[in-house]
Amino acid sequence: MKKYKTGYTQGTFDMFHIGHLNLLHQAKELCEELVVGVNRDQLVSEYKHKVPVVNEHDRAAIVAEMRCVDKVVLCDTLSKTDAWQQLHFDAVFIGNDWKGNDRWRQTETDLKPLGAEVVYLQHTEGVSSTILRDKERTKVID
C-alpha cells in the first residue's frame, strides 16, 4: 500500500534525463496518484535567469507520457502552498540535495498545518540539465 494518496513534485524538466526519471519513479512508489508541476518558461527565466532548451508545452508533454505520472500541470509559481491550494496533495517530493535549504525548511513549516509533508528522495548524483548543457558547450570538435 502506498503511504500517500496524492503526491506532488515540481520542476523544469528541461532536457529530460535519468535524474528526472529516478525522482519520478521514487515519488510514484510512495503515492497512489502522482501530480507533476512543470515550470512555465517565464517562471524559469525569472528564477534561473535562463531560457529552457525545450519549451514548456513540450516539457509537459514529455513528462505526461511517463507511466508513473498521473497528471501534469503548468506552474507559474514556486510556492508549494499555492500548489497545495489547487491540488490538495499529501506530500511534496524533492531531491535530498535540497534538504536543509532555507526555502525548503520554510516549505516544511508552511505545509505542516495543511497536513502535507515534504519528502526528500535520493538525488541522482552528477546529472542535471545544467551539467548536461555545460558539457555540450565545452565539447571540442576534432
Summary of the structure (lengths in Angstrom):
residues: 142
radius of gyration: 15.2
end to end distance: 53.7
largest distance: 58.0
contacts: 410
relative contact order: 0.21
helix: 44%
strand: 23%
